[in-house]
C-alpha cells in the first residue's frame, strides 16, 4: 500500500483520466463535470458559463481549447495552495 501522498497522486491521475476524452485532455464540459463532481467542497459548483469560460481560458496555456494533464495540475496546485492558506488560519 503506497503512502498517503502517493495514494493522493494516484487518485489525481485516475480522476483526470476518468473525465478526460480519448486524447487524455479535458474539454470545457468535461472540466465542468470534474469540478462539480469531484471538487465541489473546495470550488463552488460552476453554474455560470462566464465563470467556466474564464477558468478554462486561464488554464489553457497553449490555447488548444483543451486542458491537458499539466494544465489540470495547475488547477490542483492553485486550489491546494488556497486550501492550505485557509487551514493555516484556523
Jmol script that loads the backbone (N, CA, C; Angstrom):
load data "model"
ATOM      1  N   UNK A   1       0.851  -1.185   0.000  1.00  0.00           N
ATOM      2  CA  UNK A   1       0.000   0.000   0.000  1.00  0.00           C
ATOM      3  C   UNK A   1       0.893   1.243   0.000  1.00  0.00           C
ATOM      4  N   UNK A   2       0.677   2.143  -0.969  1.00  0.00           N
ATOM      5  CA  UNK A   2       1.522   3.341  -1.034  1.00  0.00           C
ATOM      6  C   UNK A   2       1.220   4.303   0.112  1.00  0.00           C
ATOM      7  N   UNK A   3       2.196   5.138   0.448  1.00  0.00           N
ATOM      8  CA  UNK A   3       1.961   6.169   1.467  1.00  0.00           C
ATOM      9  C   UNK A   3       0.838   7.119   1.032  1.00  0.00           C
ATOM     10  N   UNK A   4       0.317   7.890   1.981  1.00  0.00           N
ATOM     11  CA  UNK A   4      -0.824   8.778   1.716  1.00  0.00           C
ATOM     12  C   UNK A   4      -0.593   9.730   0.546  1.00  0.00           C
ATOM     13  N   UNK A   5       0.571  10.350   0.488  1.00  0.00           N
ATOM     14  CA  UNK A   5       0.824  11.313  -0.580  1.00  0.00           C
ATOM     15  C   UNK A   5       0.830  10.629  -1.943  1.00  0.00           C
ATOM     16  N   UNK A   6       1.459   9.466  -2.024  1.00  0.00           N
ATOM     17  CA  UNK A   6       1.469   8.728  -3.288  1.00  0.00           C
ATOM     18  C   UNK A   6       0.059   8.280  -3.664  1.00  0.00           C
ATOM     19  N   UNK A   7      -0.721   7.856  -2.695  1.00  0.00           N
ATOM     20  CA  UNK A   7      -2.118   7.474  -2.961  1.00  0.00           C
ATOM     21  C   UNK A   7      -2.908   8.663  -3.494  1.00  0.00           C
ATOM     22  N   UNK A   8      -2.657   9.827  -2.928  1.00  0.00           N
ATOM     23  CA  UNK A   8      -3.338  11.038  -3.395  1.00  0.00           C
ATOM     24  C   UNK A   8      -2.950  11.364  -4.831  1.00  0.00           C
ATOM     25  N   UNK A   9      -1.684  11.185  -5.169  1.00  0.00           N
ATOM     26  CA  UNK A   9      -1.224  11.442  -6.534  1.00  0.00           C
ATOM     27  C   UNK A   9      -1.880  10.469  -7.515  1.00  0.00           C
ATOM     28  N   UNK A  10      -1.981   9.219  -7.130  1.00  0.00           N
ATOM     29  CA  UNK A  10      -2.642   8.212  -7.969  1.00  0.00           C
ATOM     30  C   UNK A  10      -4.103   8.591  -8.179  1.00  0.00           C
ATOM     31  N   UNK A  11      -4.761   9.044  -7.119  1.00  0.00           N
ATOM     32  CA  UNK A  11      -6.164   9.451  -7.213  1.00  0.00           C
ATOM     33  C   UNK A  11      -6.334  10.627  -8.173  1.00  0.00           C
ATOM     34  N   UNK A  12      -5.428  11.592  -8.127  1.00  0.00           N
ATOM     35  CA  UNK A  12      -5.498  12.736  -9.041  1.00  0.00           C
ATOM     36  C   UNK A  12      -5.389  12.260 -10.489  1.00  0.00           C
ATOM     37  N   UNK A  13      -4.443  11.384 -10.764  1.00  0.00           N
ATOM     38  CA  UNK A  13      -4.255  10.859 -12.124  1.00  0.00           C
ATOM     39  C   UNK A  13      -5.486  10.086 -12.573  1.00  0.00           C
ATOM     40  N   UNK A  14      -5.988   9.209 -11.717  1.00  0.00           N
ATOM     41  CA  UNK A  14      -7.159   8.405 -12.072  1.00  0.00           C
ATOM     42  C   UNK A  14      -8.394   9.275 -12.297  1.00  0.00           C
ATOM     43  N   UNK A  15      -8.556  10.305 -11.489  1.00  0.00           N
ATOM     44  CA  UNK A  15      -9.703  11.197 -11.633  1.00  0.00           C
ATOM     45  C   UNK A  15      -9.617  11.968 -12.946  1.00  0.00           C
ATOM     46  N   UNK A  16      -8.435  12.455 -13.292  1.00  0.00           N
ATOM     47  CA  UNK A  16      -8.256  13.135 -14.573  1.00  0.00           C
ATOM     48  C   UNK A  16      -8.639  12.205 -15.721  1.00  0.00           C
ATOM     49  N   UNK A  17      -8.148  10.979 -15.693  1.00  0.00           N
ATOM     50  CA  UNK A  17      -8.437  10.017 -16.762  1.00  0.00           C
ATOM     51  C   UNK A  17      -9.913   9.627 -16.800  1.00  0.00           C
ATOM     52  N   UNK A  18     -10.566   9.626 -15.659  1.00  0.00           N
ATOM     53  CA  UNK A  18     -11.996   9.300 -15.603  1.00  0.00           C
ATOM     54  C   UNK A  18     -12.821  10.292 -16.427  1.00  0.00           C
ATOM     55  N   UNK A  19     -12.425  11.549 -16.434  1.00  0.00           N
ATOM     56  CA  UNK A  19     -13.193  12.595 -17.107  1.00  0.00           C
ATOM     57  C   UNK A  19     -12.626  12.991 -18.471  1.00  0.00           C
ATOM     58  N   UNK A  20     -11.367  12.683 -18.727  1.00  0.00           N
ATOM     59  CA  UNK A  20     -10.757  13.119 -19.987  1.00  0.00           C
ATOM     60  C   UNK A  20     -11.183  12.228 -21.142  1.00  0.00           C
ATOM     61  N   UNK A  21     -11.149  12.802 -22.322  1.00  0.00           N
ATOM     62  CA  UNK A  21     -11.561  12.073 -23.517  1.00  0.00           C
ATOM     63  C   UNK A  21     -10.463  11.166 -24.046  1.00  0.00           C
ATOM     64  N   UNK A  22     -10.598  10.787 -25.288  1.00  0.00           N
ATOM     65  CA  UNK A  22      -9.680   9.856 -25.939  1.00  0.00           C
ATOM     66  C   UNK A  22      -8.229  10.318 -25.883  1.00  0.00           C
ATOM     67  N   UNK A  23      -7.991  11.604 -26.006  1.00  0.00           N
ATOM     68  CA  UNK A  23      -6.625  12.122 -26.071  1.00  0.00           C
ATOM     69  C   UNK A  23      -6.084  12.493 -24.689  1.00  0.00           C
ATOM     70  N   UNK A  24      -6.755  12.051 -23.644  1.00  0.00           N
ATOM     71  CA  UNK A  24      -6.366  12.398 -22.279  1.00  0.00           C
ATOM     72  C   UNK A  24      -6.272  13.905 -22.094  1.00  0.00           C
ATOM     73  N   UNK A  25      -7.273  14.588 -22.621  1.00  0.00           N
ATOM     74  CA  UNK A  25      -7.414  16.024 -22.425  1.00  0.00           C
ATOM     75  C   UNK A  25      -8.857  16.301 -22.054  1.00  0.00           C
ATOM     76  N   UNK A  26      -9.068  17.382 -21.320  1.00  0.00           N
ATOM     77  CA  UNK A  26     -10.412  17.760 -20.899  1.00  0.00           C
ATOM     78  C   UNK A  26     -10.958  18.853 -21.797  1.00  0.00           C
ATOM     79  N   UNK A  27     -12.134  18.624 -22.315  1.00  0.00           N
ATOM     80  CA  UNK A  27     -12.868  19.685 -22.993  1.00  0.00           C
ATOM     81  C   UNK A  27     -13.580  20.496 -21.904  1.00  0.00           C
ATOM     82  N   UNK A  28     -14.142  21.614 -22.267  1.00  0.00           N
ATOM     83  CA  UNK A  28     -14.760  22.504 -21.282  1.00  0.00           C
ATOM     84  C   UNK A  28     -15.852  21.798 -20.477  1.00  0.00           C
ATOM     85  N   UNK A  29     -16.714  21.046 -21.141  1.00  0.00           N
ATOM     86  CA  UNK A  29     -17.802  20.347 -20.441  1.00  0.00           C
ATOM     87  C   UNK A  29     -17.257  19.282 -19.493  1.00  0.00           C
ATOM     88  N   UNK A  30     -16.176  18.627 -19.887  1.00  0.00           N
ATOM     89  CA  UNK A  30     -15.572  17.599 -19.027  1.00  0.00           C
ATOM     90  C   UNK A  30     -14.940  18.233 -17.793  1.00  0.00           C
ATOM     91  N   UNK A  31     -14.289  19.387 -17.969  1.00  0.00           N
ATOM     92  CA  UNK A  31     -13.711  20.094 -16.827  1.00  0.00           C
ATOM     93  C   UNK A  31     -14.806  20.517 -15.856  1.00  0.00           C
ATOM     94  N   UNK A  32     -15.896  21.046 -16.388  1.00  0.00           N
ATOM     95  CA  UNK A  32     -17.018  21.461 -15.539  1.00  0.00           C
ATOM     96  C   UNK A  32     -17.559  20.278 -14.754  1.00  0.00           C
ATOM     97  N   UNK A  33     -17.738  19.153 -15.415  1.00  0.00           N
ATOM     98  CA  UNK A  33     -18.254  17.958 -14.745  1.00  0.00           C
ATOM     99  C   UNK A  33     -17.286  17.478 -13.662  1.00  0.00           C
ATOM    100  N   UNK A  34     -15.998  17.470 -13.954  1.00  0.00           N
ATOM    101  CA  UNK A  34     -14.995  17.049 -12.969  1.00  0.00           C
ATOM    102  C   UNK A  34     -15.043  17.953 -11.738  1.00  0.00           C
ATOM    103  N   UNK A  35     -15.031  19.258 -11.954  1.00  0.00           N
ATOM    104  CA  UNK A  35     -15.055  20.192 -10.823  1.00  0.00           C
ATOM    105  C   UNK A  35     -16.338  20.036 -10.019  1.00  0.00           C
ATOM    106  N   UNK A  36     -17.474  19.986 -10.695  1.00  0.00           N
ATOM    107  CA  UNK A  36     -18.753  19.893  -9.988  1.00  0.00           C
ATOM    108  C   UNK A  36     -18.919  18.574  -9.244  1.00  0.00           C
ATOM    109  N   UNK A  37     -18.349  17.498  -9.758  1.00  0.00           N
ATOM    110  CA  UNK A  37     -18.496  16.189  -9.116  1.00  0.00           C
ATOM    111  C   UNK A  37     -17.405  15.876  -8.103  1.00  0.00           C
ATOM    112  N   UNK A  38     -16.198  16.336  -8.350  1.00  0.00           N
ATOM    113  CA  UNK A  38     -15.051  15.886  -7.562  1.00  0.00           C
ATOM    114  C   UNK A  38     -14.441  16.956  -6.652  1.00  0.00           C
ATOM    115  N   UNK A  39     -14.748  18.220  -6.893  1.00  0.00           N
ATOM    116  CA  UNK A  39     -14.090  19.290  -6.132  1.00  0.00           C
ATOM    117  C   UNK A  39     -15.098  20.271  -5.544  1.00  0.00           C
ATOM    118  N   UNK A  40     -16.335  19.847  -5.373  1.00  0.00           N
ATOM    119  CA  UNK A  40     -17.389  20.791  -5.006  1.00  0.00           C
ATOM    120  C   UNK A  40     -17.311  21.292  -3.566  1.00  0.00           C
ATOM    121  N   UNK A  41     -16.446  20.734  -2.742  1.00  0.00           N
ATOM    122  CA  UNK A  41     -16.270  21.279  -1.397  1.00  0.00           C
ATOM    123  C   UNK A  41     -15.238  22.409  -1.384  1.00  0.00           C
ATOM    124  N   UNK A  42     -14.339  22.404  -2.348  1.00  0.00           N
ATOM    125  CA  UNK A  42     -13.288  23.419  -2.407  1.00  0.00           C
ATOM    126  C   UNK A  42     -13.566  24.489  -3.457  1.00  0.00           C
ATOM    127  N   UNK A  43     -14.317  24.140  -4.485  1.00  0.00           N
ATOM    128  CA  UNK A  43     -14.693  25.090  -5.530  1.00  0.00           C
ATOM    129  C   UNK A  43     -16.214  25.053  -5.635  1.00  0.00           C
ATOM    130  N   UNK A  44     -16.838  26.228  -5.602  1.00  0.00           N
ATOM    131  CA  UNK A  44     -18.297  26.257  -5.743  1.00  0.00           C
ATOM    132  C   UNK A  44     -18.682  25.637  -7.079  1.00  0.00           C
ATOM    133  N   UNK A  45     -19.845  25.010  -7.092  1.00  0.00           N
ATOM    134  CA  UNK A  45     -20.323  24.436  -8.352  1.00  0.00           C
ATOM    135  C   UNK A  45     -20.357  25.521  -9.418  1.00  0.00           C
ATOM    136  N   UNK A  46     -19.848  25.163 -10.584  1.00  0.00           N
ATOM    137  CA  UNK A  46     -19.833  26.117 -11.690  1.00  0.00           C
ATOM    138  C   UNK A  46     -21.191  26.087 -12.369  1.00  0.00           C
ATOM    139  N   UNK A  47     -21.915  27.177 -12.219  1.00  0.00           N
ATOM    140  CA  UNK A  47     -23.244  27.282 -12.818  1.00  0.00           C
ATOM    141  C   UNK A  47     -23.256  28.291 -13.957  1.00  0.00           C
ATOM    142  N   UNK A  48     -22.403  29.274 -13.870  1.00  0.00           N
ATOM    143  CA  UNK A  48     -22.365  30.335 -14.879  1.00  0.00           C
ATOM    144  C   UNK A  48     -21.340  29.992 -15.959  1.00  0.00           C
ATOM    145  N   UNK A  49     -21.740  30.116 -17.208  1.00  0.00           N
ATOM    146  CA  UNK A  49     -20.816  29.855 -18.312  1.00  0.00           C
ATOM    147  C   UNK A  49     -19.649  30.827 -18.320  1.00  0.00           C
ATOM    148  N   UNK A  50     -19.877  32.075 -17.894  1.00  0.00           N
ATOM    149  CA  UNK A  50     -18.792  33.055 -17.860  1.00  0.00           C
ATOM    150  C   UNK A  50     -17.693  32.620 -16.902  1.00  0.00           C
ATOM    151  N   UNK A  51     -18.074  32.065 -15.764  1.00  0.00           N
ATOM    152  CA  UNK A  51     -17.102  31.580 -14.789  1.00  0.00           C
ATOM    153  C   UNK A  51     -16.280  30.450 -15.381  1.00  0.00           C
ATOM    154  N   UNK A  52     -16.946  29.518 -16.023  1.00  0.00           N
ATOM    155  CA  UNK A  52     -16.254  28.393 -16.654  1.00  0.00           C
ATOM    156  C   UNK A  52     -15.346  28.878 -17.779  1.00  0.00           C
ATOM    157  N   UNK A  53     -15.829  29.799 -18.592  1.00  0.00           N
ATOM    158  CA  UNK A  53     -15.023  30.322 -19.699  1.00  0.00           C
ATOM    159  C   UNK A  53     -13.745  30.976 -19.195  1.00  0.00           C
ATOM    160  N   UNK A  54     -13.864  31.750 -18.127  1.00  0.00           N
ATOM    161  CA  UNK A  54     -12.701  32.440 -17.564  1.00  0.00           C
ATOM    162  C   UNK A  54     -11.695  31.446 -16.987  1.00  0.00           C
ATOM    163  N   UNK A  55     -12.174  30.486 -16.224  1.00  0.00           N
ATOM    164  CA  UNK A  55     -11.296  29.467 -15.650  1.00  0.00           C
ATOM    165  C   UNK A  55     -10.609  28.674 -16.756  1.00  0.00           C
ATOM    166  N   UNK A  56     -11.373  28.265 -17.749  1.00  0.00           N
ATOM    167  CA  UNK A  56     -10.828  27.465 -18.846  1.00  0.00           C
ATOM    168  C   UNK A  56      -9.739  28.243 -19.588  1.00  0.00           C
ATOM    169  N   UNK A  57     -10.000  29.508 -19.870  1.00  0.00           N
ATOM    170  CA  UNK A  57      -9.015  30.339 -20.574  1.00  0.00           C
ATOM    171  C   UNK A  57      -7.739  30.495 -19.755  1.00  0.00           C
ATOM    172  N   UNK A  58      -7.877  30.646 -18.445  1.00  0.00           N
ATOM    173  CA  UNK A  58      -6.701  30.765 -17.577  1.00  0.00           C
ATOM    174  C   UNK A  58      -5.875  29.484 -17.565  1.00  0.00           C
ATOM    175  N   UNK A  59      -6.540  28.340 -17.570  1.00  0.00           N
ATOM    176  CA  UNK A  59      -5.833  27.058 -17.504  1.00  0.00           C
ATOM    177  C   UNK A  59      -5.230  26.648 -18.845  1.00  0.00           C
ATOM    178  N   UNK A  60      -5.897  26.981 -19.943  1.00  0.00           N
ATOM    179  CA  UNK A  60      -5.495  26.526 -21.276  1.00  0.00           C
ATOM    180  C   UNK A  60      -4.312  27.350 -21.785  1.00  0.00           C
ATOM    181  N   UNK A  61      -3.137  27.055 -21.271  1.00  0.00           N
ATOM    182  CA  UNK A  61      -1.944  27.838 -21.576  1.00  0.00           C
ATOM    183  C   UNK A  61      -1.538  27.800 -23.048  1.00  0.00           C
ATOM    184  N   UNK A  62      -1.729  26.664 -23.718  1.00  0.00           N
ATOM    185  CA  UNK A  62      -1.323  26.560 -25.124  1.00  0.00           C
ATOM    186  C   UNK A  62      -2.463  26.889 -26.093  1.00  0.00           C
ATOM    187  N   UNK A  63      -3.607  27.277 -25.557  1.00  0.00           N
ATOM    188  CA  UNK A  63      -4.769  27.750 -26.335  1.00  0.00           C
ATOM    189  C   UNK A  63      -5.235  26.742 -27.389  1.00  0.00           C
ATOM    190  N   UNK A  64      -5.215  25.445 -27.019  1.00  0.00           N
ATOM    191  CA  UNK A  64      -5.704  24.411 -27.943  1.00  0.00           C
ATOM    192  C   UNK A  64      -7.154  24.022 -27.652  1.00  0.00           C
ATOM    193  N   UNK A  65      -7.793  24.772 -26.756  1.00  0.00           N
ATOM    194  CA  UNK A  65      -9.195  24.558 -26.366  1.00  0.00           C
ATOM    195  C   UNK A  65      -9.415  23.232 -25.652  1.00  0.00           C
ATOM    196  N   UNK A  66      -8.364  22.716 -25.039  1.00  0.00           N
ATOM    197  CA  UNK A  66      -8.435  21.520 -24.205  1.00  0.00           C
ATOM    198  C   UNK A  66      -7.462  21.700 -23.047  1.00  0.00           C
ATOM    199  N   UNK A  67      -7.757  21.019 -21.944  1.00  0.00           N
ATOM    200  CA  UNK A  67      -6.893  21.074 -20.771  1.00  0.00           C
ATOM    201  C   UNK A  67      -6.144  19.752 -20.685  1.00  0.00           C
ATOM    202  N   UNK A  68      -4.818  19.817 -20.848  1.00  0.00           N
ATOM    203  CA  UNK A  68      -4.027  18.594 -20.718  1.00  0.00           C
ATOM    204  C   UNK A  68      -3.686  18.379 -19.241  1.00  0.00           C
ATOM    205  N   UNK A  69      -2.983  17.295 -18.950  1.00  0.00           N
ATOM    206  CA  UNK A  69      -2.731  16.951 -17.553  1.00  0.00           C
ATOM    207  C   UNK A  69      -1.906  18.025 -16.843  1.00  0.00           C
ATOM    208  N   UNK A  70      -0.893  18.564 -17.506  1.00  0.00           N
ATOM    209  CA  UNK A  70      -0.069  19.602 -16.873  1.00  0.00           C
ATOM    210  C   UNK A  70      -0.898  20.847 -16.559  1.00  0.00           C
ATOM    211  N   UNK A  71      -1.790  21.206 -17.458  1.00  0.00           N
ATOM    212  CA  UNK A  71      -2.656  22.361 -17.214  1.00  0.00           C
ATOM    213  C   UNK A  71      -3.635  22.063 -16.079  1.00  0.00           C
ATOM    214  N   UNK A  72      -4.111  20.837 -16.011  1.00  0.00           N
ATOM    215  CA  UNK A  72      -5.005  20.419 -14.929  1.00  0.00           C
ATOM    216  C   UNK A  72      -4.287  20.480 -13.583  1.00  0.00           C
ATOM    217  N   UNK A  73      -3.032  20.057 -13.572  1.00  0.00           N
ATOM    218  CA  UNK A  73      -2.259  20.086 -12.327  1.00  0.00           C
ATOM    219  C   UNK A  73      -2.104  21.520 -11.824  1.00  0.00           C
ATOM    220  N   UNK A  74      -2.055  22.483 -12.717  1.00  0.00           N
ATOM    221  CA  UNK A  74      -2.005  23.887 -12.294  1.00  0.00           C
ATOM    222  C   UNK A  74      -3.251  24.243 -11.484  1.00  0.00           C
ATOM    223  N   UNK A  75      -4.414  23.742 -11.906  1.00  0.00           N
ATOM    224  CA  UNK A  75      -5.653  23.958 -11.147  1.00  0.00           C
ATOM    225  C   UNK A  75      -5.553  23.304  -9.774  1.00  0.00           C
ATOM    226  N   UNK A  76      -5.084  22.066  -9.739  1.00  0.00           N
ATOM    227  CA  UNK A  76      -4.935  21.351  -8.463  1.00  0.00           C
ATOM    228  C   UNK A  76      -3.995  22.125  -7.540  1.00  0.00           C
ATOM    229  N   UNK A  77      -2.899  22.628  -8.083  1.00  0.00           N
ATOM    230  CA  UNK A  77      -1.935  23.383  -7.276  1.00  0.00           C
ATOM    231  C   UNK A  77      -2.554  24.668  -6.728  1.00  0.00           C
ATOM    232  N   UNK A  78      -3.313  25.386  -7.567  1.00  0.00           N
ATOM    233  CA  UNK A  78      -3.950  26.634  -7.114  1.00  0.00           C
ATOM    234  C   UNK A  78      -4.952  26.369  -5.998  1.00  0.00           C
ATOM    235  N   UNK A  79      -5.781  25.352  -6.177  1.00  0.00           N
ATOM    236  CA  UNK A  79      -6.803  25.038  -5.176  1.00  0.00           C
ATOM    237  C   UNK A  79      -6.145  24.550  -3.889  1.00  0.00           C
ATOM    238  N   UNK A  80      -5.125  23.707  -4.013  1.00  0.00           N
ATOM    239  CA  UNK A  80      -4.423  23.189  -2.836  1.00  0.00           C
ATOM    240  C   UNK A  80      -3.749  24.321  -2.071  1.00  0.00           C
ATOM    241  N   UNK A  81      -3.137  25.237  -2.785  1.00  0.00           N
ATOM    242  CA  UNK A  81      -2.487  26.377  -2.144  1.00  0.00           C
ATOM    243  C   UNK A  81      -3.502  27.244  -1.402  1.00  0.00           C
ATOM    244  N   UNK A  82      -4.636  27.494  -2.026  1.00  0.00           N
ATOM    245  CA  UNK A  82      -5.685  28.287  -1.373  1.00  0.00           C
ATOM    246  C   UNK A  82      -6.218  27.578  -0.134  1.00  0.00           C
ATOM    247  N   UNK A  83      -6.404  26.265  -0.234  1.00  0.00           N
ATOM    248  CA  UNK A  83      -6.885  25.492   0.918  1.00  0.00           C
ATOM    249  C   UNK A  83      -5.861  25.503   2.043  1.00  0.00           C
ATOM    250  N   UNK A  84      -4.590  25.415   1.693  1.00  0.00           N
ATOM    251  CA  UNK A  84      -3.534  25.447   2.707  1.00  0.00           C
ATOM    252  C   UNK A  84      -3.604  26.748   3.497  1.00  0.00           C
ATOM    253  N   UNK A  85      -3.798  27.845   2.794  1.00  0.00           N
ATOM    254  CA  UNK A  85      -3.907  29.137   3.471  1.00  0.00           C
ATOM    255  C   UNK A  85      -5.105  29.167   4.409  1.00  0.00           C
ATOM    256  N   UNK A  86      -6.229  28.605   3.990  1.00  0.00           N
ATOM    257  CA  UNK A  86      -7.420  28.572   4.846  1.00  0.00           C
ATOM    258  C   UNK A  86      -7.194  27.706   6.081  1.00  0.00           C
ATOM    259  N   UNK A  87      -6.560  26.555   5.900  1.00  0.00           N
ATOM    260  CA  UNK A  87      -6.336  25.648   7.025  1.00  0.00           C
ATOM    261  C   UNK A  87      -5.326  26.207   8.020  1.00  0.00           C
ATOM    262  N   UNK A  88      -4.374  27.013   7.558  1.00  0.00           N
ATOM    263  CA  UNK A  88      -3.384  27.566   8.478  1.00  0.00           C
ATOM    264  C   UNK A  88      -3.924  28.763   9.248  1.00  0.00           C
ATOM    265  N   UNK A  89      -5.040  29.326   8.807  1.00  0.00           N
ATOM    266  CA  UNK A  89      -5.658  30.441   9.527  1.00  0.00           C
ATOM    267  C   UNK A  89      -6.430  29.975  10.750  1.00  0.00           C
ATOM    268  N   UNK A  90      -6.795  28.708  10.787  1.00  0.00           N
ATOM    269  CA  UNK A  90      -7.613  28.190  11.897  1.00  0.00           C
ATOM    270  C   UNK A  90      -6.810  28.022  13.149  1.00  0.00           C
TER     271      UNK A  90
END
end "model"
wireframe off; spacefill off
backbone 0.3
color backbone group
